[in-house]
Amino acid sequence: MARGSRPVDEEVQYADRPIRNDHHDDMLDLKALANRIAAMPQKERRALPLDEDTQGQLDLLAASEPRPDRRRTLMRAKLLLGAADQDALQKALAGSSPTALRDRETVYWRTRIVAGDDRDLQAFIEAYPDSDRQALRTHARDARGAGPAAERAAARLLVALREGAAAGAGAPATEGAGDD
């Protein structure tokens, strides 16, 4: 047999081994994911579907300064993230978690109510009958104006819409107004 050539049977036995480049690409993806999550505010990190060990390691990574020990922290975070449910994590990061969907829906309702009239407000009240009608009407009326007072009223309207949607869905309302 000529040097450098191998029988066809040997190629089959190497098919089960992982390809080194694929492993390297996976590790780079996990590194980028760990750094992306560590850069998020702690409140958003805590909302991700991760166990306590992973959350703690990501908190350490977020608090660490660029020193040699940060590399060990990053390696541990990559290891823990690799064991996490990647599909659920990607959905949560993409904003398709139940909280994110509810927030997008309330921003939609706020835009519709401020741009529209009382029929749009009535449509929200019919969709979420447990919401505070009087507060919604007051904030909607104030938000239809102009200037900084209207912007503050629009933020208060968003909070009231979130509380109404959460009451209708049986979920806790998110804290804070949010500037959308």
VOPAFI-421014 format. One record per residue (C-alpha): residue number from 1; x, y, z; chain. Coordinates in Angstrom, 1 decimal. Example, Ala and Ser with C-alpha at 12.3 -4.5 7.8 and 13.67 -1.06 7.14 Angstrom:
2
<atom seq="1" east="12.3" north="-4.5" up="7.8" mol="A"/>
<atom seq="2" east="13.7" north="-1.1" up="7.1" mol="A"/>
This chain:
180
<atom seq="1" east="0.0" north="0.0" up="0.0" mol="A"/>
<atom seq="2" east="1.4" north="3.4" up="-0.9" mol="A"/>
<atom seq="3" east="2.4" north="5.8" up="1.9" mol="A"/>
<atom seq="4" east="-0.3" north="8.3" up="2.9" mol="A"/>
<atom seq="5" east="-3.2" north="6.3" up="1.6" mol="A"/>
<atom seq="6" east="-5.3" north="4.3" up="4.0" mol="A"/>
<atom seq="7" east="-7.9" north="1.7" up="3.4" mol="A"/>
<atom seq="8" east="-11.6" north="2.7" up="3.2" mol="A"/>
<atom seq="9" east="-12.4" north="0.9" up="6.4" mol="A"/>
<atom seq="10" east="-10.3" north="3.4" up="8.5" mol="A"/>
<atom seq="11" east="-12.4" north="6.4" up="7.3" mol="A"/>
<atom seq="12" east="-15.5" north="4.8" up="8.8" mol="A"/>
<atom seq="13" east="-13.9" north="4.5" up="12.3" mol="A"/>
<atom seq="14" east="-13.1" north="8.2" up="12.4" mol="A"/>
<atom seq="15" east="-16.7" north="9.3" up="11.5" mol="A"/>
<atom seq="16" east="-17.8" north="9.0" up="15.2" mol="A"/>
<atom seq="17" east="-15.2" north="11.5" up="16.4" mol="A"/>
<atom seq="18" east="-16.2" north="15.1" up="16.7" mol="A"/>
<atom seq="19" east="-14.7" north="17.5" up="14.3" mol="A"/>
<atom seq="20" east="-12.3" north="19.8" up="16.0" mol="A"/>
<atom seq="21" east="-13.4" north="22.9" up="14.1" mol="A"/>
<atom seq="22" east="-17.0" north="22.3" up="15.0" mol="A"/>
<atom seq="23" east="-16.1" north="22.1" up="18.7" mol="A"/>
<atom seq="24" east="-14.1" north="25.3" up="18.4" mol="A"/>
<atom seq="25" east="-17.0" north="27.1" up="16.8" mol="A"/>
<atom seq="26" east="-19.3" north="25.8" up="19.5" mol="A"/>
<atom seq="27" east="-17.0" north="27.2" up="22.2" mol="A"/>
<atom seq="28" east="-16.8" north="30.5" up="20.4" mol="A"/>
<atom seq="29" east="-20.6" north="30.7" up="20.3" mol="A"/>
<atom seq="30" east="-20.8" north="29.8" up="24.0" mol="A"/>
<atom seq="31" east="-18.2" north="32.5" up="24.8" mol="A"/>
<atom seq="32" east="-20.2" north="35.1" up="22.9" mol="A"/>
<atom seq="33" east="-23.4" north="34.0" up="24.6" mol="A"/>
<atom seq="34" east="-21.8" north="34.2" up="28.0" mol="A"/>
<atom seq="35" east="-20.4" north="37.6" up="27.4" mol="A"/>
<atom seq="36" east="-23.8" north="38.8" up="26.0" mol="A"/>
<atom seq="37" east="-25.7" north="37.5" up="29.0" mol="A"/>
<atom seq="38" east="-23.1" north="39.0" up="31.4" mol="A"/>
<atom seq="39" east="-23.5" north="42.4" up="29.8" mol="A"/>
<atom seq="40" east="-27.2" north="42.3" up="30.5" mol="A"/>
<atom seq="41" east="-28.7" north="44.0" up="33.6" mol="A"/>
<atom seq="42" east="-29.0" north="41.6" up="36.5" mol="A"/>
<atom seq="43" east="-32.8" north="41.8" up="36.5" mol="A"/>
<atom seq="44" east="-32.9" north="40.6" up="32.8" mol="A"/>
<atom seq="45" east="-30.3" north="37.9" up="33.6" mol="A"/>
<atom seq="46" east="-32.5" north="36.6" up="36.4" mol="A"/>
<atom seq="47" east="-35.4" north="36.3" up="34.1" mol="A"/>
<atom seq="48" east="-33.6" north="33.8" up="31.8" mol="A"/>
<atom seq="49" east="-34.3" north="30.1" up="32.2" mol="A"/>
<atom seq="50" east="-31.0" north="29.1" up="33.9" mol="A"/>
<atom seq="51" east="-30.3" north="27.3" up="37.1" mol="A"/>
<atom seq="52" east="-28.8" north="29.0" up="40.2" mol="A"/>
<atom seq="53" east="-25.2" north="27.8" up="39.6" mol="A"/>
<atom seq="54" east="-25.2" north="29.2" up="36.1" mol="A"/>
<atom seq="55" east="-26.9" north="32.5" up="37.3" mol="A"/>
<atom seq="56" east="-24.2" north="32.8" up="40.0" mol="A"/>
<atom seq="57" east="-21.4" north="32.2" up="37.6" mol="A"/>
<atom seq="58" east="-22.8" north="34.8" up="35.1" mol="A"/>
<atom seq="59" east="-23.1" north="37.3" up="38.0" mol="A"/>
<atom seq="60" east="-19.4" north="36.7" up="38.8" mol="A"/>
<atom seq="61" east="-18.5" north="37.1" up="35.1" mol="A"/>
<atom seq="62" east="-20.5" north="40.4" up="35.0" mol="A"/>
<atom seq="63" east="-18.8" north="41.7" up="38.1" mol="A"/>
<atom seq="64" east="-15.2" north="40.6" up="37.1" mol="A"/>
<atom seq="65" east="-12.7" north="43.0" up="35.7" mol="A"/>
<atom seq="66" east="-10.5" north="42.1" up="32.6" mol="A"/>
<atom seq="67" east="-7.9" north="40.2" up="34.6" mol="A"/>
<atom seq="68" east="-6.4" north="36.7" up="34.2" mol="A"/>
<atom seq="69" east="-8.9" north="35.2" up="36.6" mol="A"/>
<atom seq="70" east="-11.8" north="36.4" up="34.4" mol="A"/>
<atom seq="71" east="-10.8" north="33.7" up="31.9" mol="A"/>
<atom seq="72" east="-11.4" north="31.0" up="34.4" mol="A"/>
<atom seq="73" east="-14.8" north="32.5" up="35.3" mol="A"/>
<atom seq="74" east="-15.7" north="32.7" up="31.6" mol="A"/>
<atom seq="75" east="-14.6" north="29.0" up="31.0" mol="A"/>
<atom seq="76" east="-16.8" north="27.9" up="33.9" mol="A"/>
<atom seq="77" east="-19.7" north="30.0" up="32.6" mol="A"/>
<atom seq="78" east="-19.3" north="28.4" up="29.1" mol="A"/>
<atom seq="79" east="-19.3" north="24.9" up="30.7" mol="A"/>
<atom seq="80" east="-22.5" north="25.7" up="32.6" mol="A"/>
<atom seq="81" east="-24.2" north="27.3" up="29.6" mol="A"/>
<atom seq="82" east="-23.3" north="24.4" up="27.4" mol="A"/>
<atom seq="83" east="-25.4" north="22.1" up="29.7" mol="A"/>
<atom seq="84" east="-28.4" north="24.5" up="29.7" mol="A"/>
<atom seq="85" east="-31.4" north="24.2" up="27.5" mol="A"/>
<atom seq="86" east="-30.2" north="26.1" up="24.4" mol="A"/>
<atom seq="87" east="-33.6" north="26.3" up="22.7" mol="A"/>
<atom seq="88" east="-35.3" north="27.9" up="25.8" mol="A"/>
<atom seq="89" east="-32.4" north="30.2" up="26.3" mol="A"/>
<atom seq="90" east="-32.4" north="31.4" up="22.7" mol="A"/>
<atom seq="91" east="-36.2" north="32.0" up="22.9" mol="A"/>
<atom seq="92" east="-35.8" north="34.0" up="26.0" mol="A"/>
<atom seq="93" east="-33.0" north="36.1" up="24.5" mol="A"/>
<atom seq="94" east="-35.0" north="36.6" up="21.4" mol="A"/>
<atom seq="95" east="-37.8" north="38.0" up="23.5" mol="A"/>
<atom seq="96" east="-40.4" north="35.2" up="23.1" mol="A"/>
<atom seq="97" east="-40.7" north="34.5" up="26.8" mol="A"/>
<atom seq="98" east="-44.2" north="35.0" up="28.2" mol="A"/>
<atom seq="99" east="-43.2" north="38.3" up="29.9" mol="A"/>
<atom seq="100" east="-41.6" north="39.7" up="26.8" mol="A"/>
<atom seq="101" east="-44.7" north="38.8" up="24.7" mol="A"/>
<atom seq="102" east="-47.0" north="40.4" up="27.3" mol="A"/>
<atom seq="103" east="-44.8" north="43.5" up="27.3" mol="A"/>
<atom seq="104" east="-44.9" north="43.8" up="23.5" mol="A"/>
<atom seq="105" east="-48.7" north="43.3" up="23.6" mol="A"/>
<atom seq="106" east="-49.1" north="46.1" up="26.1" mol="A"/>
<atom seq="107" east="-46.8" north="48.5" up="24.0" mol="A"/>
<atom seq="108" east="-49.1" north="47.7" up="21.0" mol="A"/>
<atom seq="109" east="-52.2" north="48.5" up="23.1" mol="A"/>
<atom seq="110" east="-50.7" north="51.7" up="24.3" mol="A"/>
<atom seq="111" east="-49.8" north="52.8" up="20.8" mol="A"/>
<atom seq="112" east="-53.3" north="51.9" up="19.6" mol="A"/>
<atom seq="113" east="-55.1" north="53.6" up="22.5" mol="A"/>
<atom seq="114" east="-53.1" north="56.8" up="22.3" mol="A"/>
<atom seq="115" east="-53.4" north="57.1" up="18.5" mol="A"/>
<atom seq="116" east="-57.0" north="56.0" up="18.5" mol="A"/>
<atom seq="117" east="-60.1" north="56.9" up="20.4" mol="A"/>
<atom seq="118" east="-62.3" north="55.5" up="23.2" mol="A"/>
<atom seq="119" east="-63.3" north="52.4" up="21.1" mol="A"/>
<atom seq="120" east="-59.7" north="51.2" up="21.2" mol="A"/>
<atom seq="121" east="-59.7" north="51.7" up="25.0" mol="A"/>
<atom seq="122" east="-63.0" north="49.8" up="25.2" mol="A"/>
<atom seq="123" east="-61.6" north="47.0" up="23.1" mol="A"/>
<atom seq="124" east="-58.7" north="46.6" up="25.7" mol="A"/>
<atom seq="125" east="-61.2" north="46.7" up="28.6" mol="A"/>
<atom seq="126" east="-63.3" north="44.0" up="26.9" mol="A"/>
<atom seq="127" east="-60.1" north="41.9" up="26.3" mol="A"/>
<atom seq="128" east="-59.0" north="42.4" up="30.0" mol="A"/>
<atom seq="129" east="-62.0" north="43.1" up="32.1" mol="A"/>
<atom seq="130" east="-60.0" north="43.0" up="35.4" mol="A"/>
<atom seq="131" east="-58.1" north="46.2" up="34.5" mol="A"/>
<atom seq="132" east="-58.7" north="49.5" up="36.2" mol="A"/>
<atom seq="133" east="-61.0" north="51.3" up="33.8" mol="A"/>
<atom seq="134" east="-60.8" north="54.7" up="35.5" mol="A"/>
<atom seq="135" east="-57.0" north="54.8" up="35.6" mol="A"/>
<atom seq="136" east="-56.8" north="53.7" up="32.0" mol="A"/>
<atom seq="137" east="-59.2" north="56.4" up="30.8" mol="A"/>
<atom seq="138" east="-57.4" north="59.1" up="32.8" mol="A"/>
<atom seq="139" east="-54.0" north="58.1" up="31.5" mol="A"/>
<atom seq="140" east="-55.2" north="57.7" up="27.9" mol="A"/>
<atom seq="141" east="-56.8" north="61.1" up="27.9" mol="A"/>
<atom seq="142" east="-53.6" north="62.7" up="29.3" mol="A"/>
<atom seq="143" east="-51.4" north="60.8" up="26.9" mol="A"/>
<atom seq="144" east="-53.2" north="62.1" up="23.9" mol="A"/>
<atom seq="145" east="-51.8" north="65.6" up="24.6" mol="A"/>
<atom seq="146" east="-48.4" north="66.9" up="23.7" mol="A"/>
<atom seq="147" east="-45.2" north="67.6" up="25.5" mol="A"/>
<atom seq="148" east="-43.5" north="66.0" up="28.5" mol="A"/>
<atom seq="149" east="-46.7" north="65.7" up="30.5" mol="A"/>
<atom seq="150" east="-48.2" north="63.5" up="27.8" mol="A"/>
<atom seq="151" east="-45.0" north="61.4" up="27.7" mol="A"/>
<atom seq="152" east="-45.2" north="60.8" up="31.4" mol="A"/>
<atom seq="153" east="-48.9" north="60.0" up="31.0" mol="A"/>
<atom seq="154" east="-48.1" north="57.5" up="28.2" mol="A"/>
<atom seq="155" east="-45.6" north="55.8" up="30.6" mol="A"/>
<atom seq="156" east="-48.2" north="55.6" up="33.3" mol="A"/>
<atom seq="157" east="-50.7" north="54.3" up="30.7" mol="A"/>
<atom seq="158" east="-48.2" north="51.5" up="29.9" mol="A"/>
<atom seq="159" east="-47.9" north="50.6" up="33.5" mol="A"/>
<atom seq="160" east="-51.7" north="50.5" up="33.9" mol="A"/>
<atom seq="161" east="-52.0" north="48.4" up="30.7" mol="A"/>
<atom seq="162" east="-49.3" north="45.9" up="32.0" mol="A"/>
<atom seq="163" east="-51.2" north="45.6" up="35.3" mol="A"/>
<atom seq="164" east="-54.4" north="45.0" up="33.5" mol="A"/>
<atom seq="165" east="-52.9" north="42.4" up="31.2" mol="A"/>
<atom seq="166" east="-51.2" north="40.7" up="34.1" mol="A"/>
<atom seq="167" east="-54.5" north="40.7" up="36.1" mol="A"/>
<atom seq="168" east="-56.3" north="39.2" up="33.1" mol="A"/>
<atom seq="169" east="-53.6" north="36.6" up="32.6" mol="A"/>
<atom seq="170" east="-53.2" north="35.8" up="36.3" mol="A"/>
<atom seq="171" east="-49.5" north="36.7" up="36.2" mol="A"/>
<atom seq="172" east="-47.7" north="39.2" up="38.3" mol="A"/>
<atom seq="173" east="-47.2" north="42.6" up="36.7" mol="A"/>
<atom seq="174" east="-43.7" north="43.7" up="35.8" mol="A"/>
<atom seq="175" east="-42.2" north="46.6" up="37.8" mol="A"/>
<atom seq="176" east="-41.2" north="49.9" up="36.4" mol="A"/>
<atom seq="177" east="-42.6" north="51.9" up="33.5" mol="A"/>
<atom seq="178" east="-40.1" north="51.2" up="30.8" mol="A"/>
<atom seq="179" east="-39.3" north="53.7" up="28.1" mol="A"/>
<atom seq="180" east="-40.6" north="52.3" up="24.9" mol="A"/>
